[in-house]
């Protein structure tokens, strides 16, 4: 068991500014780690670490940053972990389980809109200006958010992606049509952006399994290739003053189309 150092006060801990590991006492193995991330002159960072025996080996467990986690809370947490270790609990596995439980809880409330905003924020440097960022998000805002924006990102399935892609819109002539058929290139770009957001959400731990916005082998079994889709071109309406003329011509034509 590591030696228990002299118990420091909160004032004494606050004054520690030398990079390295500093024992604060009260619990064996509880240390304050002080780091200068980018060299001389940078702001020091401080965090709590508990060096404790877990099974057959000694491991460091992070307990949070200081002063966000105050000295008393760090000591209380360290004492609890020491007691758990004595009871035979695998502290690393327990920490992983708690983290997974937190991610699962977050996933239940993390919406597609939240996930999309997180992706855009993380990739803000990819865009040369705000206009480019808005262009990337524009199809999501126009077509995805109204359908799946408020859905938990963990619950989105292929049927929901299909609902986005086949929602009612208007074609170039202003006639009602499904998005995939009325604006195939726009819909395909939209699909790619939905897939990217869901991929990022999977990596972040908000969802798992196959990405429901995958085209090859999945959505391509449900929709025609956008390269083969041609927006419907409607015939121009007959001017009302020619209706009688057209009806007379149709009466003379005995075909099924007539």
Long-range contacts (C-beta under 8 A, 24 or more apart in sequence): 1-28, 1-53, 2-28, 2-29, 2-51, 3-28, 4-28, 8-71, 9-71, 10-70, 10-71, 10-72, 13-66, 13-71, 14-67, 16-46, 17-44, 19-44, 21-49, 24-71, 24-74, 24-75, 26-75, 26-78, 27-75, 27-78, 27-79, 27-82, 28-82, 29-78, 29-82, 30-74, 30-75, 30-78, 32-66, 48-74, 48-78, 50-77, 50-78, 50-81, 52-81, 52-82, 52-85, 52-91, 53-85, 54-85, 54-90, 54-91, 54-92, 55-90, 59-91, 59-92, 61-91, 61-92, 61-95, 100-205, 103-205, 103-206, 106-205, 106-206, 107-152, 107-153, 107-154, 107-205, 107-206, 107-207, 108-152, 108-154, 109-152, 110-152, 110-153, 110-154, 110-201, 110-206, 111-149, 111-150, 111-151, 111-152, 111-153, 112-144, 112-145, 112-148, 112-149, 112-150, 112-151, 112-152, 112-153, 112-156, 112-197, 113-145, 113-149, 113-150, 114-153, 115-153, 115-197, 115-198, 115-200, 115-201, 115-204, 115-206, 116-140, 116-144, 116-145, 116-197, 118-200, 118-204, 119-196, 119-197, 119-200, 122-200, 136-193, 139-186, 139-189, 139-190, 139-193, 140-190, 140-193, 140-194, 140-197, 143-167, 143-169, 143-179, 143-187, 143-190, 144-190, 144-193, 144-194, 153-197, 153-198, 153-201, 153-206, 153-207, 154-201, 154-206, 154-207, 154-208, 156-198, 156-207, 156-212, 157-212, 158-212, 158-218, 158-219, 158-222, 160-212, 161-191, 161-194, 161-212, 161-213, 161-219, 162-219, 162-222, 162-223, 164-190, 164-194, 165-190, 165-191, 165-219, 165-223, 166-223, 171-231, 171-232, 172-231, 173-233, 173-234, 175-232, 175-234, 177-231, 177-232, 180-223, 180-226, 180-229, 181-229, 181-231, 181-232, 182-231, 182-232, 183-231, 184-226, 184-227, 184-229, 184-231, 185-226, 187-226, 188-226, 191-215, 191-219
